[in-house]
């Protein structure tokens, strides 16, 4: 799911990566809200608060929201920049590299929270927003702009549009494609919510606090390991079948 790019990608590949990344985004979102009372997977709310502070001439107070917005933007920029830089070089797989970077950010925040008291929570929020901007950018790139996993506004908009298309078969005859896209949107939404529920349970009920992020990072790394093992198994199987022929 991290290796196939361009025309070689199928709905199944997009479903797999969407499920994993939306689940992790749900965990990060709830963890950020419970730990810092801030949204850490999108910037819509931060932009509104930034504009409100500017309108009230509280420019310094609004700076932190500007930094939140910039962190998400920079994460997206960094991800896209790295992808373009390594576009002609598929070794190492750039999407694997970006997923590892995201995992390291989540792990480092969790470890830091255990070793010392967090004195600068805004820095942690910026790091989480950077990680989510990075994730949203590379999953958009790898899926040819089909999958987005860190916020739901656009997803619900697209889902509503696609559901309406089902009632107009003459204008939109490719019902199979529409249904597959609707299935993808629903899976992303459901696993984002599921990630939020699991994240809230780990954070509050099990009292893991920011260590909840380790669970999200572990899911990312496990998915990379599984993807690599599956790829090697398929290659070995093909070589074996070719020798038999």
C-alpha positions as a Markdown table, in Angstrom:
| # | Residue | x | y | z |
|---|---|---|---|---|
| 1 | Unk | 0.0 | 0.0 | 0.0 |
| 2 | Unk | 3.0 | 2.3 | 0.5 |
| 3 | Unk | 4.8 | 1.0 | -2.6 |
| 4 | Unk | 2.2 | 1.2 | -5.4 |
| 5 | Unk | 2.1 | 4.5 | -7.1 |
| 6 | Unk | 0.3 | 6.1 | -10.0 |
| 7 | Unk | -1.7 | 3.8 | -12.2 |
| 8 | Unk | -0.6 | 0.7 | -10.3 |
| 9 | Unk | -2.7 | 1.8 | -7.3 |
| 10 | Unk | -6.1 | 0.2 | -6.8 |
| 11 | Unk | -9.1 | 0.8 | -4.5 |
| 12 | Unk | -7.8 | -1.9 | -2.2 |
| 13 | Unk | -4.4 | -0.1 | -1.8 |
| 14 | Unk | -6.1 | 3.2 | -1.1 |
| 15 | Unk | -8.5 | 1.6 | 1.4 |
| 16 | Unk | -5.7 | 0.0 | 3.3 |
| 17 | Unk | -3.6 | 3.2 | 3.7 |
| 18 | Unk | -6.7 | 5.2 | 4.4 |
| 19 | Unk | -7.8 | 2.9 | 7.2 |
| 20 | Unk | -4.4 | 3.1 | 8.9 |
| 21 | Unk | -3.7 | 6.8 | 8.5 |
| 22 | Unk | -7.2 | 8.0 | 9.4 |
| 23 | Unk | -7.1 | 5.8 | 12.5 |
| 24 | Unk | -3.8 | 7.3 | 13.6 |
| 25 | Unk | -5.1 | 10.8 | 12.8 |
| 26 | Unk | -8.1 | 10.1 | 15.0 |
| 27 | Unk | -5.8 | 9.1 | 17.9 |
| 28 | Unk | -3.6 | 12.2 | 17.4 |
| 29 | Unk | -6.7 | 14.5 | 17.2 |
| 30 | Unk | -8.2 | 13.3 | 20.5 |
| 31 | Unk | -4.8 | 13.2 | 22.3 |
| 32 | Unk | -4.1 | 16.8 | 21.3 |
| 33 | Unk | -7.6 | 17.9 | 22.5 |
| 34 | Unk | -7.3 | 16.1 | 25.8 |
| 35 | Unk | -3.7 | 17.1 | 26.5 |
| 36 | Unk | -3.6 | 20.7 | 25.2 |
| 37 | Unk | -7.3 | 21.6 | 24.4 |
| 38 | Unk | -6.1 | 22.3 | 20.9 |
| 39 | Unk | -7.0 | 20.8 | 17.5 |
| 40 | Unk | -3.9 | 19.0 | 16.1 |
| 41 | Unk | -5.1 | 17.5 | 12.8 |
| 42 | Unk | -6.6 | 20.6 | 11.0 |
| 43 | Unk | -6.3 | 24.3 | 11.1 |
| 44 | Unk | -9.8 | 25.6 | 10.4 |
| 45 | Unk | -10.5 | 26.4 | 14.0 |
| 46 | Unk | -7.1 | 28.0 | 14.5 |
| 47 | Unk | -7.6 | 30.2 | 11.5 |
| 48 | Unk | -10.9 | 31.5 | 12.9 |
| 49 | Unk | -9.2 | 32.2 | 16.3 |
| 50 | Unk | -6.3 | 33.9 | 14.6 |
| 51 | Unk | -8.6 | 36.2 | 12.6 |
| 52 | Unk | -10.6 | 36.9 | 15.8 |
| 53 | Unk | -7.5 | 38.0 | 17.7 |
| 54 | Unk | -6.3 | 40.2 | 14.8 |
| 55 | Unk | -9.8 | 41.8 | 14.5 |
| 56 | Unk | -9.5 | 42.7 | 18.2 |
| 57 | Unk | -6.0 | 44.1 | 17.7 |
| 58 | Unk | -4.5 | 41.3 | 19.9 |
| 59 | Unk | -1.7 | 40.6 | 17.4 |
| 60 | Unk | 0.7 | 39.0 | 19.9 |
| 61 | Unk | -2.0 | 36.7 | 21.3 |
| 62 | Unk | -2.9 | 35.6 | 17.7 |
| 63 | Unk | 0.7 | 34.7 | 16.9 |
| 64 | Unk | 0.4 | 31.2 | 18.4 |
| 65 | Unk | -2.5 | 30.4 | 16.1 |
| 66 | Unk | -0.5 | 31.6 | 13.2 |
| 67 | Unk | 2.3 | 29.3 | 14.3 |
| 68 | Unk | -0.2 | 26.4 | 14.4 |
| 69 | Unk | -1.4 | 27.2 | 10.9 |
| 70 | Unk | 2.2 | 27.5 | 9.6 |
| 71 | Unk | 3.3 | 24.2 | 11.2 |
| 72 | Unk | 0.6 | 22.3 | 9.3 |
| 73 | Unk | 1.5 | 24.2 | 6.1 |
| 74 | Unk | 5.2 | 23.5 | 6.6 |
| 75 | Unk | 4.5 | 19.8 | 7.2 |
| 76 | Unk | 2.6 | 19.6 | 3.9 |
| 77 | Unk | 5.3 | 21.6 | 2.1 |
| 78 | Unk | 8.1 | 19.4 | 3.6 |
| 79 | Unk | 6.3 | 16.2 | 2.6 |
| 80 | Unk | 5.7 | 17.4 | -1.0 |
| 81 | Unk | 9.2 | 18.8 | -1.3 |
| 82 | Unk | 10.8 | 15.4 | -0.3 |
| 83 | Unk | 8.5 | 13.5 | -2.6 |
| 84 | Unk | 9.4 | 15.8 | -5.6 |
| 85 | Unk | 13.1 | 15.6 | -4.7 |
| 86 | Unk | 13.1 | 11.8 | -4.7 |
| 87 | Unk | 10.5 | 11.3 | -7.5 |
| 88 | Unk | 13.0 | 9.7 | -9.9 |
| 89 | Unk | 14.6 | 7.6 | -7.2 |
| 90 | Unk | 12.4 | 5.0 | -5.7 |
| 91 | Unk | 15.1 | 3.6 | -3.4 |
| 92 | Unk | 14.6 | 4.4 | -0.6 |
| 93 | Unk | 10.8 | 4.5 | -1.0 |
| 94 | Unk | 10.0 | 8.1 | -0.1 |
| 95 | Unk | 6.6 | 7.4 | 1.3 |
| 96 | Unk | 8.2 | 4.9 | 3.8 |
| 97 | Unk | 10.7 | 7.6 | 4.8 |
| 98 | Unk | 7.9 | 10.1 | 5.4 |
| 99 | Unk | 5.9 | 7.6 | 7.5 |
| 100 | Unk | 9.0 | 6.9 | 9.6 |
| 101 | Unk | 9.5 | 10.6 | 10.2 |
| 102 | Unk | 5.9 | 11.0 | 11.3 |
| 103 | Unk | 6.4 | 8.0 | 13.7 |
| 104 | Unk | 9.6 | 9.4 | 15.1 |
| 105 | Unk | 7.8 | 12.7 | 15.9 |
| 106 | Unk | 5.0 | 10.9 | 17.7 |
| 107 | Unk | 7.5 | 8.7 | 19.6 |
| 108 | Unk | 9.7 | 11.7 | 20.6 |
| 109 | Unk | 6.7 | 13.6 | 22.0 |
| 110 | Unk | 5.6 | 10.6 | 24.1 |
| 111 | Unk | 9.1 | 10.0 | 25.4 |
| 112 | Unk | 9.7 | 13.6 | 26.2 |
| 113 | Unk | 6.5 | 13.8 | 28.2 |
| 114 | Unk | 7.8 | 10.9 | 30.4 |
| 115 | Unk | 11.2 | 12.3 | 31.1 |
| 116 | Unk | 10.3 | 15.9 | 32.0 |
| 117 | Unk | 7.4 | 18.3 | 32.5 |
| 118 | Unk | 6.3 | 19.9 | 29.3 |
| 119 | Unk | 7.1 | 23.6 | 29.7 |
| 120 | Unk | 6.2 | 24.6 | 26.1 |
| 121 | Unk | 3.0 | 22.9 | 25.1 |
| 122 | Unk | 2.6 | 25.1 | 22.1 |
| 123 | Unk | 5.8 | 23.5 | 20.6 |
| 124 | Unk | 4.2 | 20.1 | 21.0 |
| 125 | Unk | 1.0 | 21.2 | 19.3 |
| 126 | Unk | 3.1 | 22.6 | 16.4 |
| 127 | Unk | 4.9 | 19.3 | 16.1 |
| 128 | Unk | 1.7 | 17.4 | 16.0 |
| 129 | Unk | 0.3 | 19.8 | 13.4 |
| 130 | Unk | 3.5 | 19.4 | 11.4 |
| 131 | Unk | 3.1 | 15.6 | 11.5 |
| 132 | Unk | -0.5 | 15.7 | 10.4 |
| 133 | Unk | 0.3 | 18.2 | 7.6 |
| 134 | Unk | 3.1 | 15.8 | 6.5 |
| 135 | Unk | 0.7 | 12.8 | 6.6 |
| 136 | Unk | -2.1 | 14.5 | 4.7 |
| 137 | Unk | 0.3 | 15.7 | 2.0 |
| 138 | Unk | 1.9 | 12.3 | 1.3 |
| 139 | Unk | -1.3 | 10.3 | 1.4 |
| 140 | Unk | -2.8 | 12.8 | -1.0 |
| 141 | Unk | 0.2 | 12.4 | -3.3 |
| 142 | Unk | 0.4 | 8.6 | -3.1 |
| 143 | Unk | -3.3 | 8.1 | -3.7 |
| 144 | Unk | -3.5 | 10.6 | -6.6 |
| 145 | Unk | -5.5 | 13.1 | -4.6 |
| 146 | Unk | -8.2 | 10.5 | -3.7 |
| 147 | Unk | -7.4 | 10.0 | 0.0 |
| 148 | Unk | -7.2 | 12.7 | 2.8 |
| 149 | Unk | -7.1 | 11.5 | 6.4 |
| 150 | Unk | -6.6 | 14.3 | 8.9 |
| 151 | Unk | -9.9 | 16.2 | 8.8 |
| 152 | Unk | -13.5 | 15.4 | 7.9 |
| 153 | Unk | -15.0 | 18.6 | 6.5 |
| 154 | Unk | -14.0 | 17.9 | 2.9 |
| 155 | Unk | -14.8 | 14.2 | 3.3 |
| 156 | Unk | -18.4 | 14.9 | 4.3 |
| 157 | Unk | -18.7 | 17.4 | 1.5 |
| 158 | Unk | -17.5 | 14.9 | -1.1 |
| 159 | Unk | -19.6 | 12.2 | 0.4 |
| 160 | Unk | -22.7 | 14.3 | 0.2 |
| 161 | Unk | -22.0 | 15.1 | -3.4 |
| 162 | Unk | -21.3 | 11.5 | -4.4 |
| 163 | Unk | -24.4 | 10.2 | -2.6 |
| 164 | Unk | -26.5 | 12.7 | -4.6 |
| 165 | Unk | -25.0 | 11.4 | -7.8 |
| 166 | Unk | -26.6 | 8.0 | -7.2 |
| 167 | Unk | -30.0 | 9.6 | -7.7 |
| 168 | Unk | -29.1 | 10.8 | -11.2 |
| 169 | Unk | -27.9 | 7.7 | -13.2 |
| 170 | Unk | -28.3 | 9.5 | -16.5 |
| 171 | Unk | -25.9 | 12.3 | -15.6 |
| 172 | Unk | -23.6 | 10.0 | -13.6 |
| 173 | Unk | -23.7 | 6.5 | -15.3 |
| 174 | Unk | -20.5 | 5.1 | -13.7 |
| 175 | Unk | -22.2 | 3.9 | -10.6 |
| 176 | Unk | -19.6 | 1.3 | -9.7 |
| 177 | Unk | -16.9 | 4.0 | -9.5 |
| 178 | Unk | -19.2 | 6.3 | -7.4 |
| 179 | Unk | -20.0 | 3.5 | -5.0 |
| 180 | Unk | -16.3 | 2.6 | -4.6 |
| 181 | Unk | -15.5 | 6.2 | -3.8 |
| 182 | Unk | -18.4 | 6.4 | -1.3 |
| 183 | Unk | -17.0 | 3.2 | 0.3 |
| 184 | Unk | -13.6 | 4.8 | 0.7 |
| 185 | Unk | -15.0 | 8.0 | 2.2 |
| 186 | Unk | -17.1 | 6.0 | 4.7 |
| 187 | Unk | -14.1 | 3.9 | 5.8 |
| 188 | Unk | -12.0 | 7.0 | 6.4 |
| 189 | Unk | -14.7 | 8.7 | 8.4 |
| 190 | Unk | -15.4 | 5.5 | 10.5 |
| 191 | Unk | -11.8 | 4.8 | 11.3 |
| 192 | Unk | -11.1 | 8.4 | 12.1 |
| 193 | Unk | -13.9 | 8.2 | 14.7 |
| 194 | Unk | -12.7 | 4.8 | 15.9 |
| 195 | Unk | -9.2 | 6.2 | 16.3 |
| 196 | Unk | -10.6 | 9.0 | 18.4 |
| 197 | Unk | -12.5 | 6.5 | 20.6 |
| 198 | Unk | -9.4 | 4.3 | 21.1 |
| 199 | Unk | -7.2 | 7.3 | 21.7 |
| 200 | Unk | -9.6 | 8.7 | 24.3 |
| 201 | Unk | -9.8 | 5.4 | 26.0 |
| 202 | Unk | -6.0 | 5.0 | 26.2 |
| 203 | Unk | -5.5 | 8.6 | 27.3 |
| 204 | Unk | -8.1 | 8.8 | 30.0 |
| 205 | Unk | -9.3 | 5.3 | 31.0 |
| 206 | Unk | -5.8 | 3.7 | 30.9 |
| 207 | Unk | -4.1 | 7.0 | 31.9 |
| 208 | Unk | -1.5 | 6.8 | 29.2 |
| 209 | Unk | -1.6 | 10.5 | 28.6 |
| 210 | Unk | 0.8 | 11.5 | 25.8 |
| 211 | Unk | 2.1 | 7.9 | 25.7 |
| 212 | Unk | -1.1 | 7.3 | 23.6 |
| 213 | Unk | 0.9 | 8.7 | 20.7 |
| 214 | Unk | 3.2 | 5.7 | 21.0 |
| 215 | Unk | 0.3 | 3.5 | 20.1 |
| 216 | Unk | -0.3 | 5.6 | 16.9 |
| 217 | Unk | 3.4 | 5.5 | 16.0 |
| 218 | Unk | 3.5 | 1.7 | 16.6 |
| 219 | Unk | 0.6 | 1.2 | 14.2 |
| 220 | Unk | 2.4 | 3.2 | 11.5 |
| 221 | Unk | 5.7 | 1.2 | 11.9 |
| 222 | Unk | 3.8 | -2.1 | 12.1 |
| 223 | Unk | 2.0 | -1.3 | 8.8 |
| 224 | Unk | 5.3 | -0.5 | 7.2 |
| 225 | Unk | 6.8 | -3.8 | 8.4 |
| 226 | Unk | 3.7 | -5.7 | 7.2 |
| 227 | Unk | 3.8 | -4.0 | 3.8 |
| 228 | Unk | 7.5 | -4.8 | 3.4 |
| 229 | Unk | 7.0 | -8.4 | 4.4 |
| 230 | Unk | 4.0 | -8.8 | 2.1 |
| 231 | Unk | 6.0 | -7.2 | -0.8 |
| 232 | Unk | 8.9 | -9.6 | -0.3 |
| 233 | Unk | 6.6 | -12.6 | -0.1 |
| 234 | Unk | 4.8 | -11.7 | -3.3 |
| 235 | Unk | 8.2 | -11.2 | -5.1 |
| 236 | Unk | 9.5 | -14.6 | -3.8 |
| 237 | Unk | 6.3 | -16.3 | -4.9 |
| 238 | Unk | 6.5 | -14.9 | -8.4 |
| 239 | Unk | 10.2 | -16.0 | -8.7 |
| 240 | Unk | 9.2 | -19.5 | -7.6 |
| 241 | Unk | 6.4 | -19.7 | -10.0 |
| 242 | Unk | 8.6 | -18.5 | -12.9 |
| 243 | Unk | 11.2 | -21.2 | -12.1 |
| 244 | Unk | 8.5 | -23.9 | -12.2 |
| 245 | Unk | 7.4 | -22.7 | -15.6 |
